[in-house]
C-alpha cells in the first residue's frame, strides 16, 4: 500500500508510514495472531520489525523489488482490484499488487509527525527516529505477505475462504463464506486501516502513541498488479506407465499367437462367410432357403416342433425338407434387429445416462448451478469430491476413480458399435436381393471387392470414431483428476496433501473434480449423437426382399446352397463321401468330370457377382420333396446364369 510516487523511485522507509509491521494491528508490540479481547486478523503473515531494518532480509528485498518494477505492472481500477484481491480468487492472473493510495496531506506520501505523535515520557521517538525520520515524506504505507486458502465443506456448497489480508483492506473478518460478498465494487474504495479506529478502542495502540484520525480513511485510486502465468505441467507416473506398457505387450503377444496358430484365414466380413458356405455347403441347412433370423433364433432358443405337432405347417420348421409359403417379412430395421440386441445396447446406454444425470445433479448442487465458473479447471471453483475423513484415498485410487467413467464409456461404445455393425451388415446383406453384387471379402479375387480397413463403411466408421473421441474429451473435462499446487485448497474433509513417489509435487492436493457445464454438454451430446440415431434408423425400411439376419451364420448357411445341374450332382456326390473339409477339397481337386470340377465351378461362381432370390430347384432337391402339385422354387444365391428373380408372396420355396 503506497502512493504513486513509490513506483517512481520516491524515498520510502519500512515498514511504512503506518508504522505497522506485517501481521500487526498497528504500531504495537502485540502481533495480530496473538489472542486478545479485540482479536482481529487479516494483516498478513507476521514479520519481525527487525526484518524491515535489515537491507538483506527477504522482506526488504521484496519491497525494493516492488518499488523498482511495479511501474510496469498492469493497472487495475479500484473496482477491479477489489474483485481480484478482496475475494477468494486464487492467484492465477495477477500476483503481487501495489494499492495506489491518495494521501490526504501530500501526493508524494506521508510524514510520520503528521500521523503519529509520541508521548515525551516514552522512548518511542528514539526508537523510530533512527529508521523513519519524523518529517521526511514516506511513499510507503504498509507492506505484507498475503495468503488465500479455500476449505471444502462436507456438503460442497458452504465452502469457506480465508484471506489473510482483509483487515488491511478495511474488513473486520478474515474468514467468510465463499459466496458472501463483503464489499461492493464501487468507486471510491475507502479503507479504514486501523482496527483501533474502526472499533473506537484506542487501547489497541501502543501506550504513549497518539494517532491523527484524519489519516485513517485511505482512498484506493487504482492498483498495479504483477501479471503472472499459471504453471501447468504434464506428469508421468512410472508405475501406471509400466502397467499400460505391460497391458499393450500382452495384447501384442496374444495377437501374434493367434495369427501364428490360426489354421486358416478367418471369416471377417459377411462376404467371407458367404464365400465359405458357397464353397463348402452345409448339408444341415439344405432346403431351408426361407430360413430367417426369427427361425434361427427359434431353433437356437426353442424346442423344435415336429410337422404333425403344429397346425400352421407352412410357417414352422420341420425335421424334414418341406416347402414353405413365402410371406414378406417386416422390413424395418427395428423389427429385423433382435430385441435382445436392442435391450443389451440401450440398457448400457441408459445406465450411463443415469450415472451421468447423478453426476450432473451432484456437481450442480456443489457449484450452485454456476456453469460459467466451470469453464476453467484451474480456477479452483470446481466441485471436488469429499472422501471419508478417516480413510482418505491414495493417489492411485483417485486416478482409477477419475478414469472409471472412461471405461464405462468405452464399454458403451463397443456395444453401440456392435448395433451399428448389425445395421450395416443387414443393409449389405439385403443389397444382394436387389441386384447382382460382388462379395466384399478380406482377400478379393475375380470380381470380388476388398473390405474396409475398418469393419464399418468409412462414411459411418469415421464419424463414429470422431464422436467417440469428442465424448471421451468432454467426459475427461466433466470428471477429472484434480492436482493443485500452491496451497490454495486447505487439506480438510477429504482433500489431502499428497506425498509419495510420483511426478506430482509433494504437498500437492489430489482429488476428483467435477464440472456441471461439461456434464450438461455430455448429456445433450449423448442424447443427440448416440441415443437418438439408432432409434431413427430403426424406422428405415429395407428395399429388397431378402430373408433377414445377415449376421447369423445359420441364415447365411441356409442361403448359400447354389442350385446345380445333374452333372454337378455327380461331382458333388464325391464330396458327400469325403466327410471332412480337407477330404472335400482333395476329392474335388482330383475329380474331373467334363473337364471342370464342381468345386472349381463354385470357386468361379463366388468370385463373380451374385444375387439372392428365387431359382429353379435342382433335380436332387425336387425329388426329395412332395409338392402336391404346387410349384416350388429354390431360394438362395446364384449367378447370372441362374436367372435369379424376386420371391413372390404365397409362392412355395425351399
Secondary structure, DSSP 8 states (H G I E B T S, - for coil): -B-GGGGGT----TT-TT---TTBSSSSSSBTTS--TT----S-S---HHHHT-TTSHHHHHHHHHHHHGGGSEEEEHHHHHHHHSSS--SSSEEEEEEEEE-SSBTTBEEHHHHEEE-TTSSHHHHHHTTS-SSSEE-B-------EEEE--SSSSS-EEEETTTGGGT-S-SEEETT---S---SSEEEE--HHHHTT-GGGS-TTEEE-GGGSEEEEEEEEEEE----------HHHHHHHHHHHHHHHHHHHHHHHH--S----SHHHHHHHHHHS--GGGTT-TT--HHHHHHHHHS----GGG-S-GGGS--SS---EE------BHHHHS-HHHHHHHHHHHHHHHHHHHHHHHHHHHHTTT-GGGGS-GGGS-SEE----TTS---HHHHHHHHHHHHHHHHHHHHHHHHHHHHHHHHHHHHGGGTS-B--EESS--TT-EE--SSSS-HHHHHHHHHHHHHHHHHHHHHEEEEEE-SS-EES-TT-EEE-SSSSS-TTEEEEEEE-HHHHHHHHHHHIIIIIHHHHHHTT-B-SS---S-TT-HHHHHHH------HHHHHHHHHHHHH-SHHHHHHHHHH--STTS-HHHHHHHHHTS-BEEEEE---HHHHHTS--TT--EEEEEEE-GGG--B---TT-EE-
